[in-house]
């Protein structure tokens, strides 16, 4: 008799333990549904923005016997990294003048980024157009000077911040039904366990 009572007690304890785990899981699922994702101080998404920038931004590169450079087109600026060709060491405080068709602009060195930045919106607007863009760059340092030509191929217009956010919100909405399905399954399983526990107590 005591053995049977002990076995029944252990079974009820196991059922309650599983029930507690399921309830805890449902709490986390509910929080996941309510959470809109990681955001920055201005509400921008932080979870995918970096990956998108790293993988899809149009890029270009060029080199001569003196210099080598690589750059990328971001939403509001053109970033250029300039190195010495022989030593592969970064070059700071050089003069970089750009020509794109009939447009001309200059790049400013950023000590924080260790790169040269172009913020000319007219030139950037042209580079954001789909197509192949030839950029001619005149580079001057205290010791050397050279002319480099690079081709930036843009397969599609650079998306704006709103487009990124809309795409990311769509991704969140696509994930939402799966969480609802999990929630329903969890509720169903809990209902079965509660019914079974009630029968065992009787």
SULCORNOR-V162513 format. One line per field, one symbol per residue. ss: DSSP state (H for helix, E for strand, C for the rest). burial: + if it has 24 or more other ideal C-beta (glycine too) atoms within 12 Angstrom, else -. A space follows every 10 residues. Layout:
BEGIN
ss = ???
burial = ???
END
This chain:
BEGIN
ss = CHHHHHHHHH HHHHHHHHHH HHHHHHHHHH HHHHCCCCEC CCCCECCCHH HHHHHHCCEE EEECCCEEEE EEECCCCEEE EEEECCCCCE CCCCEEEEEE CCEEEEEEEE CCCCEEEECC HHHHHHHCCC EEEEEEEEEE CCCCEEEEEE EEEECCCCCC HHHHHHHHHH HHHHHHHHHH HHHHHHHHHH HHHHHHHHHH HC
burial = ---------- ----+---+- -+---+--+- ---------- ----+---+- -++--+++++ ++---+++++ +++++-++++ ++++-----+ +--+-+++++ ----+++++- ----++++-- --++-+++-- --+-+++++- -----+-+-+ -+-+---++- ---++--+-- -+------+- --+--+---+ --+------- --
END
